[in-house]
Amino acid sequence: MDGLKETGAVLVKNGSQVMDKTSEYIDMGIGFGLNYGLKILGALLIFVIGTWIAKRTQRVLVALMKKKKVDDTLQTFLENLVYILLMIVVVLAALSALGIETTSFIAILGAAGLAIGLALQGTLGNVGAGVLLISFRPFKVGDFVSAGGEMGTIEAISLFATILHTPDNKVITIPNSTITGANITNFSAKETRRLNLVFSIGYGDDLKLAKSVLQEIITSDPRVLSDPAPFVGVLELGESSVDFAFRPWVKSEDFWDVHFDMQEKVKLTFDEKGISIPFPQMDIHLNKTQD
């Protein structure tokens, strides 16, 4: 009987200890839930609300850019950039709400950003140049330009490079930083262009006849505009020729057709009228000296 009593006492004692431990764990769980549950809930709320604000801001930004008629490529770039930056802020705020020190994360992000920036320096330079090209629009798709040391029609403008289609059917991809670092000539920016041609006659030819022929050629072509008025005049008395300035204004799309046609027409008409186009020459006079 004494043994049974002792065993019962031990069981009661052990049961009491188990209850005490269970109560302790429950208290710890409740304390943990009160301390961290609210933090987790707050972090989730910050993340959800922050994500909604980021998306809302993105939609507002897109609407403003469309209203301002910002280029589609730049729209996509800016809306993605703004969304990524806002989400980084939201994630850092959520981590901070959990009690996690975010200073180290910010330092890591800064160091990573610096490293990536140095590694992609050329690429980021092209992106910056692409933003400038899209924003200031020195040219658009379809324009015939001289840029980056090349000449051709613009096929595409991206944030990294611009694609040209040359007259001899080559496709050239030029980094944007190369384009913004040099002069850009847009031959399609204006509706009209002026041809700057020079035609020469010999000193023995009839100057008035030659000028009259050139004026007739320039005014008889229907593609030549009357306003601004075309111009024909003596440009220079050269070493072996009299040079005429030939300046018709034409629509930009007619420029090259008129350029080639005028060269041919002037040559044929000069031949027909007996007006010479002199070769470069030099007169040498020899004086005989007496010994």
Order of alpha helices (4+ residues) and beta strands (2+ residues): alpha-alpha-alpha-alpha-alpha-beta-beta-beta-beta-alpha-beta-beta-beta-alpha-beta-beta-beta-alpha
